[in-house]
Amino acid sequence: MGRIWALLLCFLLVPPALWAEGDLFLFGPGGNYLVKVSPVGNSALVTLADPKDLKALGRWEIPGFAAQTLEFSANRSGRLLLASDDRILVYDLTVRPPKEISNFQVPPGEKITKVSFAPDRDEVYWTSEKRLHKNNADGTKTETLAEVNEGIVGMAPLKDRRVALAKKNSAELILVGEGQDKAPEVWATQGGDLVGLASPEGQKLFSLDQNNRLINWDLFTKKPAAGYDLEPESSPQKATGLGLDDRKKQLYVAGEKDGTESIKSYRITDLLNKTIAPKPERLVRTGQGGIYQARRALEPSRIDELMERIEALPSQPPSGTSTNQNGPFQLAQIEAKNGDLDKALSFINQVPVNSQDYAASRELQREIYQKIEQNNELESGKEQFGLGNYQSAKIILEGVLAKQPEQREARKYLAMTDKRLFDEQAGNWFLGILGTLILGTLSWFLWGLYQKKGAQFINQLIADPEDKRRLLLKIVAARELLNKRREQDKMSWYHGRLGEIERQLDWAEAQVNQAGVALSELITLVGQLHTEMVGMVKKASPKTSSSKPAPETAQRVGLDKDSGPSPSGPGGAQTFKKEVPKSEPRKKASKSAQPETPSPGGVFDESDYYMILGVGPDSTDAEVKKAYRDKLKEYHPDRHDASGYSWVKDEAIKMTLLVQDAYKALKTEAGRKKYARSRKA
């Protein structure tokens, strides 16, 4: 670093004829070049040096040129852009003498306000007062991409052939994409008027308004990802410009207060970590908004030696036809210094085995691989830090420092990682204590609730979701049986009791969705009501023929054929037995008098076809057919359309299919015998 300051001081101490207040300085990527542009009369004197070994590389004069913008290409190593108000020059610095690639003269009536390389191509974007233009690599073709009637105050080229523009006297920025199908997009910042844009390497986008509000845009969602107030609201300073440093690691913010302009720098990594740490800078801001290194008070070091080299270097204009006489190894060394390690490796692979540079090229290759590995490790640690994986970041950064103890950036990120880990651990302690307190409070609350509500509340909490369905099914079956009992009760002997049962069913249905209700108790209640209605026997009329047995002499052990669905199983399968007079002896082995169906409180068996139809094994074909038709009428899905529960109709469809299967198997005597054999098996 001392050499760089010495070289910069050397430039500053050249004779007064060679420098003025408008001197501009620019470091190349990786610090491989240092460019100084000095105004000399109506011309510009360009001096090129290597800051690493204090070697002067070239110097030339550009007649009739007043430099406003200096920039190195991020896409191609050693490409330098110089721009005035009406000319754009591009040089290749990897050859000696430097080669002029492009010399573009702005059309009459236009004036350059902003100019920059494309981040991923050799093209150049530039703006006039109201238009955005693009030049090809050699400056022989110009294309107008957009026109902004309000005027343009900022430009930032992005990757994928996009350019961001800041409108004059507006809080809106415009995103312009190349191609006829890509219409410009307008983004609103909801702040003050914009004064500048900046995009490090075309991957991020920052906008600055006059109220010192800096916004980091998310290029994917097209919305602000973060915002930073660089100055307090009460500050009288107004922002006037935004720029980037030579390495694209810092943002330069220019501001004006009481007619005096000042410039501060902000590290981008600090901003992304929500840290605002401004640093005053002594810089120069040009008419096109570029911010560059200015003269500084530095300690002299090796000034005499460097001055002799610079003074001995003749002023020679760049050649437009010069050829590169360097071999593959020399080109690899140049690219390695420029920071383009991939290109350096490609040149190393071109060194012949019998070349005298072969051994040195292998050593350079080993150094490049080592540097790539170290850079990858450092970037991996920084990535883990950005993702919040601080433990992984700590391990990686400690490994980097073990190999490179002097790596300042790794040391800085390790310190930040240790701080985040400590904060995270302290936060975990706090959350642990808070969680313990919350758990204790919740336990105390639940215990108090249990004491108040008791087992009823606990039963509700642990209730099986199927209980609700079973309860509703039983209520529907009970209501159907209730309606049929009312139809049968011609003499109104059970009128009062049936009304009471209806009120109890209404109450039970209202309790289904109430908190703190034990569904199992309601299921038991509805089952008892259903059983009670099953036991109600129709009383005969006084005019009943004496040839028929009296109702009180009947022995009823189930439902008659008009009874409603039983709670014994899904869909309410019916079970009934015949009324047999006491005077008529019961058939001992008669299965029609005692079918294979369970009692109303039993378990419904879908495989028992006799249970489904409500008949016995010795029933006649006519009885089976009549039972089949009655069951179809009872379970037909159309009869259940009015139900407020969708599952009721589903159960009706299911029972209809079961009734059809049962009738198919039992409609003939041969079928009933075959079914009996299969049941025994």
C-alpha positions in Angstrom: 0.0 0.0 0.0 2.9 2.3 0.7 4.1 2.0 -2.9 0.6 3.0 -4.2 0.7 6.1 -2.1 4.2 6.8 -3.2 3.3 6.5 -6.8 0.2 8.7 -6.3 2.4 11.3 -4.6 4.9 11.1 -7.4 2.1 11.9 -9.9 1.1 14.9 -7.7 4.7 16.2 -7.5 5.4 16.3 -11.2 6.2 19.8 -12.5 3.3 22.3 -12.4 3.2 22.2 -16.2 2.1 18.6 -15.9 -0.7 18.9 -13.4 -3.5 21.2 -12.4 -6.5 21.2 -10.0 -8.4 19.1 -12.5 -6.1 16.1 -12.3 -8.0 12.8 -12.2 -6.7 9.5 -10.9 -8.0 6.0 -11.4 -6.8 2.6 -10.2 -7.4 -0.5 -12.4 -9.0 -3.7 -11.3 -6.8 -5.4 -8.7 -4.6 -2.4 -8.5 -2.7 -3.4 -11.7 -2.9 0.0 -13.3 -2.8 3.6 -12.1 -4.0 6.2 -14.6 -3.6 9.9 -14.2 -5.3 12.4 -16.6 -4.0 16.0 -16.4 -5.3 19.0 -18.3 -2.6 20.7 -20.3 -4.0 23.7 -22.1 -6.7 22.4 -24.5 -5.3 18.9 -24.3 -5.2 16.0 -21.8 -2.0 14.3 -20.8 -2.5 10.6 -19.9 0.1 8.9 -17.7 0.0 5.1 -17.1 2.0 3.3 -14.4 2.1 0.0 -12.6 1.6 0.8 -8.9 2.9 -2.6 -7.7 6.5 -2.2 -8.9 6.5 1.6 -9.4 7.1 1.1 -13.2 6.1 3.8 -15.6 4.3 2.1 -18.6 3.4 5.0 -20.9 2.4 8.6 -21.4 0.5 10.3 -24.3 -1.3 13.5 -25.1 -4.9 13.8 -26.5 -5.3 17.2 -28.3 -8.5 19.1 -27.9 -9.8 16.8 -25.1 -11.0 17.7 -21.6 -11.5 14.4 -19.7 -14.8 14.1 -17.7 -15.1 10.4 -17.2 -12.5 7.6 -16.6 -13.5 3.9 -16.3 -12.0 0.4 -16.6 -14.1 -2.3 -18.2 -15.4 -5.0 -15.9 -15.8 -7.4 -18.9 -12.3 -7.2 -20.5 -9.1 -6.7 -18.6 -7.0 -3.6 -19.6 -9.8 -1.7 -21.4 -9.8 2.0 -20.4 -12.6 4.5 -21.3 -12.0 8.2 -21.4 -14.8 10.6 -22.2 -15.2 14.4 -22.7 -18.4 16.3 -23.5 -18.3 15.3 -27.1 -15.8 12.3 -27.5 -15.5 8.8 -26.2 -12.1 7.0 -26.4 -11.4 3.4 -25.6 -7.8 2.0 -25.1 -6.3 -1.5 -24.8 -3.6 -1.1 -22.1 -2.3 -4.7 -22.4 -0.1 -3.9 -25.4 2.8 -1.5 -25.6 2.3 1.2 -26.6 -1.4 1.2 -25.6 -3.7 0.7 -28.5 -6.7 2.9 -29.4 -9.7 0.7 -29.9 -12.4 3.4 -30.4 -12.6 7.1 -31.1 -16.2 8.2 -31.2 -17.3 11.8 -32.0 -20.8 12.7 -30.7 -23.2 14.0 -33.4 -23.7 17.7 -33.6 -26.3 19.1 -31.1 -25.6 16.3 -28.6 -23.6 16.5 -25.4 -22.5 13.6 -23.2 -23.9 13.7 -19.7 -23.2 10.1 -18.5 -21.0 7.3 -20.0 -20.1 3.8 -18.9 -19.0 0.4 -20.1 -21.7 -2.4 -20.2 -20.9 -4.7 -17.2 -20.9 -8.0 -19.3 -20.0 -6.8 -22.9 -17.6 -4.5 -24.7 -20.3 -2.0 -25.6 -20.6 1.5 -24.2 -23.7 3.2 -23.0 -24.0 7.0 -22.9 -26.6 9.6 -22.3 -27.3 13.1 -23.6 -29.7 15.4 -22.0 -32.8 13.4 -22.9 -31.6 10.3 -24.8 -29.9 6.9 -24.0 -27.5 5.6 -26.6 -25.3 2.5 -27.2 -22.1 2.2 -29.1 -20.6 -1.1 -30.3 -17.1 -2.1 -29.3 -15.2 -0.1 -31.9 -17.5 2.9 -31.8 -18.5 2.5 -35.5 -22.2 2.0 -34.7 -24.5 4.0 -32.5 -28.1 3.1 -31.5 -30.7 5.2 -29.6 -32.4 3.0 -27.0 -34.7 5.4 -25.1 -35.9 9.0 -24.9 -36.9 10.7 -21.6 -38.7 14.0 -22.1 -38.2 15.1 -18.5 -34.4 14.7 -18.8 -31.8 12.2 -17.4 -29.8 12.8 -14.3 -28.4 9.3 -13.6 -27.5 6.1 -15.5 -26.4 2.6 -14.3 -25.9 -0.2 -16.9 -27.0 -3.6 -15.6 -26.4 -7.2 -16.8 -28.6 -8.9 -19.3 -28.7 -5.8 -21.6 -30.6 -3.6 -19.2 -30.0 0.1 -18.2 -31.5 2.0 -15.3 -32.1 5.7 -15.8 -33.0 8.4 -13.2 -35.5 11.0 -14.4 -34.8 14.7 -13.8 -36.8 16.4 -11.0 -38.6 13.1 -10.3 -38.7 10.3 -7.8 -39.1 7.7 -10.6 -36.4 5.6 -12.3 -36.8 3.9 -15.6 -35.5 0.4 -16.5 -34.8 0.1 -20.2 -34.3 -3.3 -21.9 -33.0 -3.8 -25.4 -35.3 -5.2 -28.0 -38.6 -4.1 -29.6 -40.7 -6.3 -27.2 -39.2 -4.8 -24.1 -41.1 -1.7 -23.1 -39.4 0.6 -20.5 -40.5 0.0 -16.9 -41.1 2.8 -14.4 -40.2 2.2 -10.7 -41.4 4.7 -8.1 -39.1 5.3 -5.1 -41.7 7.2 -3.0 -39.1 9.7 -1.9 -37.4 12.9 -3.0 -36.1 13.7 -6.5 -33.4 11.3 -7.6 -29.8 12.6 -8.0 -27.9 9.5 -9.0 -27.7 5.8 -9.6 -24.9 3.2 -9.1 -24.6 -0.5 -10.0 -21.6 -2.5 -8.7 -20.7 -4.9 -11.6 -24.3 -4.7 -12.9 -25.6 -7.0 -10.2 -27.0 -4.6 -7.7 -28.7 -1.2 -8.1 -28.6 1.7 -5.7 -30.6 5.0 -6.1 -30.1 8.2 -4.1 -32.5 11.1 -3.7 -31.8 14.6 -2.6 -33.0 13.9 0.9 -30.0 11.4 1.4 -32.3 8.4 1.1 -30.4 5.5 -0.4 -32.4 2.5 -1.7 -31.0 -0.9 -2.6 -33.3 -2.4 -5.3 -34.1 -6.1 -5.7 -33.8 -6.5 -9.5 -35.9 -9.7 -9.4 -39.0 -8.5 -7.6 -38.4 -4.9 -8.9 -39.0 -3.5 -5.4 -36.8 -1.9 -2.8 -34.9 -4.6 -0.8 -33.6 -2.1 1.8 -33.5 1.7 2.5 -30.9 3.7 4.3 -31.1 7.3 5.7 -27.5 8.5 5.3 -28.2 11.8 7.0 -30.6 12.8 9.8 -33.9 14.4 8.6 -32.8 17.6 10.4 -29.5 17.8 8.4 -29.4 20.8 6.0 -27.1 18.9 3.6 -28.7 17.9 0.3 -27.3 15.0 -1.8 -26.1 16.0 -5.2 -24.5 12.9 -6.7 -23.7 9.1 -6.3 -20.6 7.2 -7.6 -18.5 4.1 -7.1 -14.9 3.7 -6.1 -12.3 2.1 -8.4 -12.8 -1.4 -7.0 -16.7 -1.2 -6.9 -16.5 -1.8 -3.1 -17.6 1.7 -1.9 -20.3 4.2 -2.7 -19.3 7.8 -3.0 -22.1 10.3 -2.0 -21.7 13.9 -2.9 -23.6 16.5 -0.8 -23.9 20.3 -0.6 -24.3 22.4 2.5 -24.1 26.2 2.5 -22.7 26.3 -1.0 -19.8 23.9 -0.1 -19.7 20.4 -1.6 -18.4 17.4 0.4 -18.0 13.8 -0.4 -18.3 10.8 1.9 -17.7 7.1 1.2 -19.8 4.1 2.5 -18.7 0.5 2.2 -21.3 -1.6 0.4 -20.8 -4.6 2.7 -21.5 -2.3 5.7 -24.7 -1.1 4.1 -25.9 -4.6 3.3 -25.3 -5.5 7.0 -27.4 -2.4 7.9 -24.3 -0.5 9.2 -24.0 3.2 8.2 -20.4 4.3 8.7 -19.6 7.3 6.5 -16.0 8.4 5.9 -15.1 11.9 4.7 -13.1 11.8 1.4 -11.0 14.4 -0.5 -12.2 13.6 -4.0 -12.9 15.4 -7.2 -16.3 15.4 -8.9 -16.5 16.2 -12.7 -19.2 17.8 -14.7 -20.5 14.3 -15.8 -20.9 13.3 -12.1 -17.7 11.1 -12.0 -16.0 11.0 -8.6 -12.2 10.4 -8.6 -9.1 10.5 -6.4 -7.8 14.0 -5.8 -4.4 15.3 -4.6 -3.5 14.2 -1.1 -0.8 15.0 1.4 1.4 11.9 1.3 4.8 11.0 2.7 7.4 10.8 -0.1 8.8 7.4 -0.9 11.1 6.5 -3.8 9.9 9.7 -5.5 13.2 10.4 -7.2 13.5 7.0 -8.8 9.9 7.1 -10.2 10.2 10.6 -11.3 13.3 9.7 -13.4 11.4 6.9 -15.0 8.4 9.1 -15.8 10.5 12.0 -17.1 12.6 9.6 -19.3 9.4 8.1 -20.8 8.7 9.9 -24.1 5.2 11.2 -24.8 4.0 8.8 -27.5 0.4 8.7 -28.9 -1.3 5.3 -28.8 -1.0 3.2 -31.9 -4.0 2.0 -33.7 -2.1 -0.7 -35.5 0.4 -1.9 -33.0 0.7 -5.6 -32.5 1.3 -7.5 -29.3 4.8 -9.1 -29.4 4.4 -10.7 -26.0 4.5 -14.5 -25.8 1.9 -16.7 -24.0 3.8 -16.6 -20.7 4.2 -12.8 -20.8 0.5 -12.5 -21.6 -0.3 -14.8 -18.7 1.7 -12.6 -16.4 -0.1 -9.5 -17.6 -3.6 -11.1 -17.1 -2.6 -12.4 -13.7 -1.6 -8.9 -12.6 -4.9 -7.5 -14.1 -6.8 -10.0 -11.9 -8.2 -12.0 -14.8 -7.0 -15.4 -13.6 -9.0 -17.5 -16.0 -7.5 -15.8 -19.0 -4.0 -16.1 -17.4 -4.5 -19.9 -17.1 -5.6 -20.1 -20.8 -2.3 -18.4 -21.8 -0.3 -20.7 -19.6 -1.8 -23.7 -21.4 -0.4 -22.3 -24.6 3.2 -22.3 -23.4 5.1 -25.1 -25.3 6.9 -27.8 -23.2 10.2 -27.0 -24.9 9.9 -23.3 -24.1 12.4 -21.7 -21.7 9.4 -20.2 -19.9 7.7 -23.5 -19.3 9.0 -24.1 -15.8 8.2 -20.5 -14.8 4.7 -20.9 -16.3 4.0 -24.0 -14.2 5.0 -22.1 -11.1 2.7 -19.2 -12.1 0.0 -21.7 -12.7 0.4 -23.2 -9.2 0.3 -19.7 -7.7 -2.9 -18.8 -9.6 -4.6 -22.1 -8.5 -3.6 -21.3 -4.9 -5.0 -17.8 -5.2 -8.2 -19.0 -6.8 -8.7 -21.5 -4.0 -8.0 -18.8 -1.4 -10.4 -16.4 -3.1 -13.1 -19.1 -3.3 -12.7 -19.9 0.4 -13.0 -16.3 1.3 -16.0 -15.8 -0.9 -17.6 -18.9 0.6 -17.0 -17.6 4.1 -18.6 -14.2 3.1 -21.5 -16.0 1.5 -22.2 -18.1 4.6 -22.0 -14.9 6.7 -24.5 -13.2 4.4 -26.8 -16.2 4.7 -26.7 -16.1 8.5 -24.7 -19.4 8.8 -22.3 -17.9 11.2 -20.8 -21.1 12.6 -19.9 -22.3 9.1 -18.6 -18.8 8.2 -16.3 -18.9 11.3 -14.8 -22.3 10.4 -14.1 -21.2 6.8 -12.7 -17.8 7.7 -10.4 -19.3 10.4 -9.1 -21.7 7.7 -8.4 -18.7 5.3 -6.5 -16.9 8.1 -4.5 -20.0 8.9 -3.2 -19.9 5.3 -3.1 -16.1 4.9 -2.6 -14.4 8.3 -2.3 -11.0 6.6 -5.8 -11.3 4.9 -7.5 -8.3 6.3 -10.9 -8.9 4.8 -11.1 -12.4 6.3 -10.0 -11.0 9.7 -12.7 -8.3 9.4 -15.4 -10.8 8.6 -14.3 -13.2 11.3 -14.6 -10.4 13.9 -18.1 -9.6 12.6 -19.0 -13.3 12.7 -17.8 -13.7 16.3 -20.0 -10.7 17.3 -23.0 -12.2 15.5 -22.4 -15.6 17.2 -22.3 -13.9 20.6 -25.5 -12.0 19.9 -27.1 -15.2 18.6 -26.1 -17.1 21.8 -27.3 -14.3 24.0 -30.6 -14.3 22.1 -30.9 -18.0 22.5 -30.4 -17.7 26.3 -33.1 -15.0 26.4 -35.5 -17.1 24.3 -34.9 -20.1 26.5 -35.7 -18.1 29.6 -38.7 -16.6 27.9 -39.9 -20.0 26.7 -39.6 -21.4 30.2 -41.7 -18.6 31.6 -44.3 -19.0 28.9 -44.5 -22.8 29.3 -44.9 -22.3 33.1 -47.7 -19.7 32.6 -49.5 -21.9 30.1 -49.2 -25.0 32.4 -50.7 -22.9 35.3 -53.5 -21.7 33.0 -54.4 -25.2 31.8 -54.4 -26.6 35.3 -56.8 -23.8 36.4 -59.0 -24.5 33.4 -59.0 -28.2 34.1 -60.1 -27.5 37.7 -62.9 -25.4 36.4 -64.1 -27.5 33.5 -62.9 -30.8 34.7 -62.9 -33.9 32.6 -65.5 -32.4 30.2 -63.0 -30.0 28.9 -60.3 -32.6 28.6 -62.6 -34.9 26.7 -63.3 -32.2 24.3 -59.6 -31.6 23.7 -58.8 -35.2 23.1 -62.1 -36.0 21.3 -61.8 -38.2 18.3 -62.8 -36.3 15.1 -64.9 -39.3 14.1 -67.1 -38.7 17.2 -68.7 -35.6 15.7 -69.6 -37.5 12.5 -71.0 -40.4 14.5 -73.1 -38.1 16.6 -74.6 -36.3 13.6 -75.3 -39.6 12.0 -77.2 -40.8 15.0 -79.2 -37.5 15.3 -80.3 -37.9 11.6 -81.3 -41.5 12.2 -83.2 -40.6 15.3 -85.1 -37.7 13.6 -86.2 -40.1 10.8 -87.5 -42.6 13.3 -89.2 -39.8 15.2 -91.1 -38.7 12.1 -92.2 -42.3 11.4 -93.3 -42.8 15.0 -95.5 -39.7 14.8 -97.1 -41.0 11.6 -97.8 -44.3 13.4 -99.1 -42.7 16.5 -102.7 -42.1 15.2 -104.2 -41.9 18.7 -101.5 -39.5 19.9 -100.6 -41.8 22.8 -96.9 -40.8 22.5 -97.5 -37.2 21.4 -96.0 -35.6 24.6 -93.0 -37.9 24.8 -92.2 -37.5 21.1 -92.2 -33.7 21.5 -89.8 -34.0 24.4 -87.5 -36.3 22.4 -87.5 -33.7 19.6 -86.5 -30.9 21.9 -83.7 -33.1 23.3 -82.4 -33.9 19.8 -82.5 -30.1 18.9 -80.4 -29.4 22.0 -77.9 -32.2 21.2 -77.4 -30.9 17.7 -76.9 -27.4 19.0 -74.1 -28.7 21.3 -72.1 -30.3 18.5 -69.9 -27.3 17.8 -69.8 -25.9 21.3 -66.5 -25.8 23.2 -66.1 -27.9 26.2 -68.8 -30.5 25.3 -68.1 -34.2 25.7 -69.3 -35.7 22.4 -69.3 -39.2 23.8 -72.0 -38.2 26.3 -74.2 -36.8 23.6 -73.7 -39.9 21.5 -74.9 -42.0 24.5 -77.9 -39.7 25.0 -79.0 -39.8 21.4 -78.6 -43.6 21.4 -80.9 -43.9 24.4 -83.5 -41.7 22.8 -83.4 -43.9 19.6 -83.7 -47.1 21.7 -86.7 -45.6 23.5 -88.4 -44.9 20.2 -87.6 -48.4 19.0 -89.5 -49.8 22.0 -92.6 -47.8 21.3 -95.4 -50.3 20.3 -98.3 -49.1 18.2 -101.5 -49.4 20.1 -104.4 -51.0 18.3 -107.7 -49.4 17.7 -110.7 -50.6 19.9 -112.3 -51.9 16.7 -109.5 -54.3 16.1 -110.9 -57.7 14.9 -110.8 -60.4 17.5 -109.3 -62.6 15.0 -106.0 -60.6 15.3 -103.9 -60.7 18.4 -104.1 -57.7 20.7 -101.1 -55.4 20.7 -100.4 -56.0 24.4 -100.1 -59.7 23.7 -97.5 -59.1 21.0 -94.0 -59.8 21.8 -91.9 -57.0 20.1 -88.2 -57.4 20.2 -87.1 -55.0 17.4 -88.4 -52.4 14.9 -91.3 -53.0 12.5 -90.8 -52.7 8.8 -91.6 -49.0 8.9 -89.0 -48.1 11.5 -86.3 -45.6 10.7 -82.5 -46.2 10.5 -81.0 -47.9 13.5 -77.9 -46.4 15.2 -76.3 -49.8 14.9 -74.3 -48.9 11.9 -73.6 -46.4 9.1 -76.6 -45.4 7.1 -78.9 -46.8 9.8 -79.5 -50.4 8.7 -82.9 -51.5 9.9 -83.5 -54.5 12.2 -87.0 -55.8 13.1 -88.8 -58.9 14.2 -92.3 -60.1 13.7 -95.0 -59.6 16.4 -96.0 -63.1 17.5 -99.2 -63.9 19.6 -98.6 -65.7 22.8 -101.0 -68.4 21.7 -98.9 -69.2 18.7 -95.8 -71.2 19.6 -92.5 -69.8 18.5 -90.6 -71.9 16.0 -87.5 -73.0 17.8 -85.2 -72.9 14.8 -87.0 -70.1 13.0 -84.4 -67.6 11.9 -87.2 -65.2 10.7 -88.3 -64.9 14.3 -84.8 -64.5 15.4 -82.7 -63.2 12.5 -78.9 -63.0 12.4 -79.1 -59.3 12.9 -77.8 -57.8 16.2 -80.0 -55.9 18.6 -80.5 -52.1 18.0 -77.5 -51.5 20.2 -75.3 -54.1 18.4 -72.7 -53.7 15.7 -73.6 -53.2 12.0 -72.0 -55.8 9.7 -71.9 -54.7 6.1 -71.2 -58.4 5.0 -74.5 -59.6 6.6 -77.0 -59.3 3.7 -79.9 -60.5 6.0 -79.2 -57.6 8.3 -79.1 -55.1 5.4 -82.5 -56.1 4.0 -84.1 -56.9 7.4 -85.2 -60.4 6.5 -84.4 -63.9 7.7 -82.9 -67.0 5.9 -86.4 -68.6 5.6 -88.1 -65.5 4.1 -89.9 -66.0 0.8 -88.9 -64.5 -2.5 -91.8 -62.1 -2.2 -90.8 -61.0 1.3 -87.2 -60.4 0.1 -88.4 -58.4 -2.9 -90.7 -56.3 -0.8 -88.0 -55.6 1.8 -85.6 -54.7 -1.1 -88.1 -52.1 -2.5 -88.7 -50.6 0.9 -85.1 -50.3 1.6 -84.4 -48.6 -1.8 -87.1 -46.1 -1.1 -85.7 -45.4 2.4 -82.1 -44.9 1.3 -82.5 -43.4 -2.1 -80.0 -40.4 -2.3 -82.7 -38.1 -3.7 -84.5 -38.3 -0.4 -81.5 -36.8 1.4 -80.8 -33.8 -0.8 -82.2 -31.5 1.8 -79.8 -32.6 4.5 -77.3 -29.9 5.6 -74.5 -32.4 5.8 -72.8 -33.8 2.6 -71.8 -37.0 4.3 -75.5 -38.0 4.8 -76.0 -38.3 1.1 -72.7 -40.2 0.8 -74.0 -42.7 3.4 -77.3 -43.0 1.5 -75.5 -43.9 -1.7 -73.4 -46.4 0.1 -76.4 -48.1 1.7 -78.2 -48.2 -1.7 -75.3 -50.1 -3.2 -75.3 -52.5 -0.2 -79.1 -53.1 -0.5 -78.6 -53.8 -4.2 -75.8 -56.3 -3.5 -77.8 -58.0 -0.8 -80.9 -58.4 -3.0 -78.9 -59.8 -5.8 -77.6 -62.5 -3.5 -80.8 -63.3 -1.6 -83.6 -62.9 -4.2 -83.9 -66.6 -4.9 -83.9 -69.6 -2.6 -80.9 -71.0 -4.4 -79.1 -67.8 -3.9 -79.9 -67.8 -0.2 -78.6 -71.3 0.2 -75.4 -70.4 -1.6 -75.0 -67.4 0.6 -75.5 -69.5 3.7 -72.8 -71.9 2.6 -70.4 -69.0 2.0 -71.2 -67.6 5.4 -70.5 -70.9 7.1 -67.2 -71.2 5.2 
